[in-house]
Structure formats: structure tokens, C-alpha cells
Amino acid sequence: MLRFFGHPPPITIFLVVINALIFAYGMITQTQQSIIAHYGFIPNELFQADNSFLPDSLLRLFTSMFIHANIAHIAFNLFALVYMGGFAERSMGVPRFILLYLVSGIGGGLLHGVVASYVLSSGDSILIGASGAISGVLGVSAALGDMRGYYWLAIQVLYVFIGSVTSLSIAFMAHVGGFLTGLLLTKAMIEIERRKRNWRSNTFST
């Protein structure tokens, strides 16, 4: 199951490129604010609106993972992805890595949305960024025993604290939700793989 060495991580590279291209397109064409407005995730449209908003809200939950607000936002996220993504991708393999990345992004967005809509009453604010998905990559690395995953989570917590002091809008719960999703889902995959190996071993030894 675990592969630590091999060719350059194609999915990590692809994710970096696609996020960078979307951001560059918005900045070059001066349509960044329009992209954010049309494709960012609005929690209240999912949690506190009628069902007519559901398909659009679910699509926004996905597309929001590929949109960033400014240079600092995308630079921090992509640096973390480059730093940790290769290890997670090589360790889990491409199909699992894609699944973990996307599910973590969705998990982070949903946790943020629940807290924003039902606790903070800020569910009309738009959520954008790959933070949840990338935090999931950190969770994958942490589950595989790489302490850098926890270090990066601590750095993100510090980043959130700085943001609160400087009035930057940072979705802390999306970071937490993504990290926990990646961590727990990876541990579940590892346990399933372990049980499969044990079952095969017991089957062929009898």
C-alpha cells in the first residue's frame, strides 16, 4: 500500500498548476471577484435555504477548493501542498491521494459551513481556497507518521491567529475539518489494508 519513492508526484504537480492557472486567469482578465462570487461556497445556501439551491451549493463546495483571494493566500497554500503533497501521494498512491484530497476539501468546507451557519451566524460569507484539501494532505502525512504534518497544522493555527489580529478573513474550521478528514480517512484505509493482509495470510496458511 505504501510507496515512498518513485517518479515525481503527478497529481500534486497538476493541483499546483491548476490552482495557479485559475488564479492567474482571474487576475489577468480582472474577473477574480466575479469568479469568487459565482464559484465560492456560501454555507447558508446549503444549510439554511430551500432545496432549489442544493445542486448549485454542492457544485460551489467543489469549485471553491480551486479559487484563491490573493497572492499571499495561494502562495501559502501551494507551498504547503508542494512541501507535503509528494510524500502523501507516493505513500498512498494516486487514486487514494485524489480521493483523500477531494474528500478532505469537502469535509473542511462542510465543517466550516456548519459552524458559520449555526454558530457564528456568518454563513453568508463566501468560502474559497484549497486550505481544507491541503490540510487533509497534512492529515494524511500525520497518519503515516510524518511529524511535519502536525508541524504544518501548528503553523496554520499561528497563521489563523495572525489573521485574526490583522483582520484577515481565515476559515479556521475549514483547516481543522480538512486535517481531521485526511487523518481519520487515512487511518481507516490503513486499517482496512491491514485486515485484508491478515485475511489473505490466514486464508493461504490454512
C-alpha positions in Angstrom: 0.0 0.0 0.0 2.7 2.5 1.0 5.1 3.7 -1.7 7.7 6.3 -0.5 9.8 6.6 -3.6 9.3 6.8 -7.4 8.6 9.3 -10.1 7.6 12.9 -9.4 4.1 13.2 -7.9 1.9 13.9 -11.0 -1.3 14.8 -9.1 0.4 17.2 -6.7 2.0 18.9 -9.7 -1.3 19.0 -11.5 -3.1 20.5 -8.5 -0.4 23.2 -8.1 -0.7 24.1 -11.8 -4.5 24.1 -12.0 -4.8 26.3 -8.9 -2.1 28.7 -10.2 -3.7 28.9 -13.7 -7.2 29.6 -12.3 -5.8 32.4 -10.1 -3.7 33.8 -12.9 -6.7 33.8 -15.3 -8.7 35.7 -12.8 -6.0 38.3 -12.2 -5.1 38.8 -15.9 -8.7 39.1 -17.1 -9.7 41.1 -14.0 -12.5 38.7 -13.3 -11.3 37.4 -10.0 -14.1 39.0 -7.9 -16.6 37.6 -10.4 -15.1 34.1 -10.2 -15.2 34.3 -6.4 -18.9 35.4 -6.4 -20.0 32.7 -8.8 -17.9 29.8 -7.7 -17.2 30.3 -4.0 -19.1 28.3 -1.4 -21.8 30.1 0.6 -22.8 28.0 3.6 -26.3 29.4 4.1 -27.3 28.4 0.6 -26.6 24.8 1.6 -27.7 24.7 5.2 -30.4 27.4 5.5 -32.0 27.6 2.1 -34.7 25.7 0.2 -33.7 22.7 -1.9 -33.6 24.7 -5.1 -30.1 25.9 -4.1 -28.8 22.4 -3.3 -27.2 21.4 -6.7 -25.6 24.8 -7.1 -24.4 24.8 -3.5 -22.8 21.3 -3.9 -21.1 22.5 -7.1 -19.8 25.6 -5.3 -18.5 23.4 -2.4 -16.3 21.7 -5.0 -15.2 24.6 -7.1 -14.4 26.8 -4.1 -11.4 24.5 -3.5 -9.6 25.9 -6.6 -10.1 29.6 -6.0 -7.9 32.0 -4.1 -8.3 35.6 -3.0 -4.8 37.0 -3.4 -1.1 36.2 -3.9 -0.5 35.5 -0.1 -3.4 33.2 0.0 -2.4 31.0 -2.9 1.3 31.1 -2.1 0.8 29.8 1.4 -1.5 27.0 0.3 0.6 25.9 -2.7 3.8 26.0 -0.6 2.2 23.6 1.9 0.9 21.4 -1.0 4.4 21.2 -2.6 6.1 20.6 0.7 3.8 17.7 1.8 1.9 16.6 -1.3 4.7 14.4 -2.8 5.1 12.3 0.4 1.4 11.8 0.7 0.8 11.0 -2.9 3.7 8.5 -3.2 2.7 6.9 0.1 -1.0 6.4 -0.7 -0.9 6.0 -4.4 -2.6 8.2 -7.0 -6.3 7.0 -6.7 -6.3 7.2 -2.9 -4.5 10.6 -2.9 -7.1 12.1 -5.3 -9.9 10.7 -3.1 -8.3 12.0 0.1 -7.6 15.4 -1.3 -11.1 16.0 -2.6 -13.0 14.5 0.4 -10.8 16.5 2.8 -11.6 19.7 0.9 -15.3 18.9 1.1 -15.1 17.8 4.7 -13.3 21.1 5.6 -15.9 23.1 3.7 -18.8 21.4 5.4 -17.4 21.8 8.9 -16.7 25.4 8.2 -20.2 25.8 6.8 -21.9 24.2 9.8 -20.0 26.4 12.3 -20.5 29.5 10.1 -24.3 29.0 9.6 -25.3 27.6 13.0 -22.8 29.0 15.5 -21.2 32.2 14.2 -24.1 33.5 12.0 -21.7 34.2 9.2 -23.0 31.7 6.7 -23.5 34.4 4.0 -19.7 34.9 3.8 -18.1 33.2 0.8 -15.5 30.4 1.5 -12.7 30.0 -1.1 -9.3 28.3 -1.1 -7.7 24.9 -1.1 -7.0 25.1 2.7 -9.3 22.3 3.6 -8.0 19.9 1.0 -4.3 20.8 1.7 -4.9 20.4 5.4 -6.2 16.9 4.5 -2.9 16.2 2.9 -1.2 17.3 6.1 -3.6 14.8 7.9 -2.5 12.1 5.5 1.1 12.7 6.3 0.5 12.8 10.0 -1.4 9.5 9.9 1.5 7.9 8.0 3.9 9.0 10.8 5.4 12.1 9.3 5.5 14.7 12.1 5.8 17.5 9.5 2.0 17.2 9.1 1.5 18.3 12.7 4.1 21.0 12.4 2.3 22.5 9.4 -1.0 22.3 11.2 0.6 24.3 14.1 1.9 26.8 11.5 -1.6 27.2 10.1 -3.0 27.8 13.6 -0.4 30.5 14.0 -1.4 31.9 10.6 -5.0 32.0 11.7 -4.1 33.8 14.9 -2.1 36.4 12.9 -5.1 36.8 10.6 -7.5 37.5 13.4 -5.1 40.2 14.7 -4.7 41.8 11.3 -8.4 41.4 10.4 -7.7 38.9 7.6 -10.6 36.5 6.9 -9.3 33.0 7.5 -11.6 30.0 7.7 -10.0 28.1 10.7 -12.7 25.4 10.8 -12.0 24.5 7.2 -8.4 23.9 8.1 -9.4 21.7 11.1 -12.1 19.8 9.2 -9.8 19.1 6.3 -7.0 17.9 8.6 -9.3 15.6 10.6 -10.9 14.2 7.5 -7.5 13.4 5.9 -6.1 12.0 9.2 -9.1 9.7 10.0 -9.7 8.6 6.5 -6.1 7.6 6.0 -6.1 5.7 9.3 -9.2 3.9 8.2 -7.6 3.0 4.8 -4.5 1.7 6.6 -6.6 -0.4 9.0 -8.7 -1.9 6.1 -5.5 -2.7 4.2 -4.1 -4.4 7.4 -7.2 -6.5 7.8 -7.1 -7.6 4.1 -3.4 -8.7 4.5 -4.3 -10.6 7.7 -7.2 -12.3 6.0 -5.1 -13.3 3.0 -2.4 -14.5 5.2 -4.8 -16.6 7.3 -6.6 -17.9 4.2 -3.4 -19.1 2.4 -2.0 -20.6 5.6 -4.9 -22.9 6.2 
